[in-house]
Amino acid sequence: MTIDFISAENGGIRLYDTDAKKTFWSDSVDGLADILRNRGIGGVAHSSSMDFAAEDGFANDDGAWVLFRHALEGWRAWENAWPDEDTDREKFDAWIKACPVPILKVEVHVRLPDEDDD
């Protein structure tokens, strides 16, 4: 049971565990890193929405990939900091909040539709 598919959605990223038939969504680096920590990640395919993220609530087309890359970096840093599987959620949350790694502080701009947009 691992994340094996991703797509941009509403200014965030939807992660799919197709084996378990579950999806997860977050628009923050720490939220995505937490999902990756809990579910794991395998070979990941992606929707074209990741390449055209401006159509799915991001400020530009690169926004979804930037957010996902930062989440991967956060997840990898966590894996290196606590390689044991018994680390609990409180320790992970405290580490994310205290982590000096600048990549965990990313600003994501969401483009809301104008009233004239259909």
C-alpha positions in Angstrom: 0.0 0.0 0.0 1.9 3.0 -1.3 1.2 6.2 -3.2 1.5 5.4 -6.9 -0.4 8.2 -8.7 -0.6 12.0 -8.2 -2.7 14.8 -9.7 -3.0 18.6 -9.2 -6.4 19.6 -7.8 -7.8 22.8 -6.3 -4.4 24.3 -5.5 -3.1 21.1 -3.9 -2.1 17.6 -4.8 -4.3 14.5 -4.7 -2.3 11.3 -3.9 -3.6 7.9 -4.8 -3.0 4.5 -3.3 -4.6 2.6 -6.1 -4.1 -0.8 -4.4 -6.0 0.3 -1.3 -8.5 2.3 -3.4 -7.8 5.4 -1.3 -7.0 9.0 -2.1 -5.5 11.8 0.0 -5.3 15.5 -0.6 -3.2 18.4 0.8 -2.1 21.8 -0.3 0.8 22.1 2.1 4.3 20.7 2.2 4.0 19.2 5.7 0.6 17.7 4.9 1.9 16.0 1.8 5.1 14.8 3.6 2.9 13.4 6.3 0.8 11.5 3.8 4.0 10.1 2.2 5.3 9.1 5.6 2.1 7.3 6.5 1.5 5.6 3.1 4.9 5.3 1.6 5.7 5.9 -2.0 6.4 3.6 -4.9 6.8 4.2 -8.6 4.6 7.2 -9.2 2.6 8.1 -12.3 1.0 11.4 -12.7 -1.9 13.2 -14.4 -1.2 15.9 -17.0 -2.8 18.2 -14.4 0.7 18.2 -12.7 2.1 19.8 -15.9 -0.7 22.3 -16.3 -1.3 23.2 -12.7 -2.5 26.7 -13.4 -5.7 25.1 -14.6 -6.1 23.5 -11.2 -5.7 26.4 -8.8 -2.0 27.1 -8.8 -0.4 30.4 -9.7 1.5 28.9 -12.6 2.0 25.5 -14.4 5.1 24.6 -12.3 3.3 25.1 -8.9 2.2 21.5 -8.4 5.6 20.1 -9.2 7.3 22.6 -6.9 4.9 21.7 -4.1 5.4 18.0 -4.6 9.2 18.2 -4.9 9.3 20.1 -1.6 7.1 17.5 0.0 9.4 14.8 -1.2 12.4 16.6 0.3 10.5 16.9 3.6 9.6 13.3 3.6 13.2 12.2 2.7 14.6 14.5 5.5 12.2 12.9 7.9 13.1 9.4 6.8 16.8 10.2 7.3 16.1 11.8 10.7 14.0 8.9 12.1 14.6 5.7 10.2 12.7 3.6 12.7 9.1 2.8 12.0 8.0 3.3 15.6 8.2 7.1 15.5 4.9 8.5 16.5 2.8 11.3 14.9 3.6 13.9 17.6 7.4 13.5 17.1 6.9 13.9 13.3 4.7 17.0 13.7 7.2 18.6 16.2 10.1 17.8 13.8 8.3 19.3 10.8 7.5 22.5 12.8 11.1 22.8 14.2 13.0 21.8 11.0 15.4 24.5 9.9 15.3 23.2 6.3 14.1 26.1 4.2 12.3 23.9 1.7 9.6 23.2 4.3 8.6 26.9 4.2 7.1 27.2 0.7 4.5 29.7 -0.3 1.9 28.5 -2.6 -0.4 31.0 -4.4 -3.9 29.8 -5.3 -5.7 31.3 -8.2 -9.3 31.7 -7.5 -11.7 31.8 -10.4 -13.0 35.2 -11.3 -16.8 35.8 -11.2 -16.7 35.8 -15.0 -15.0 32.4 -15.3 -17.3 29.6 -16.2 
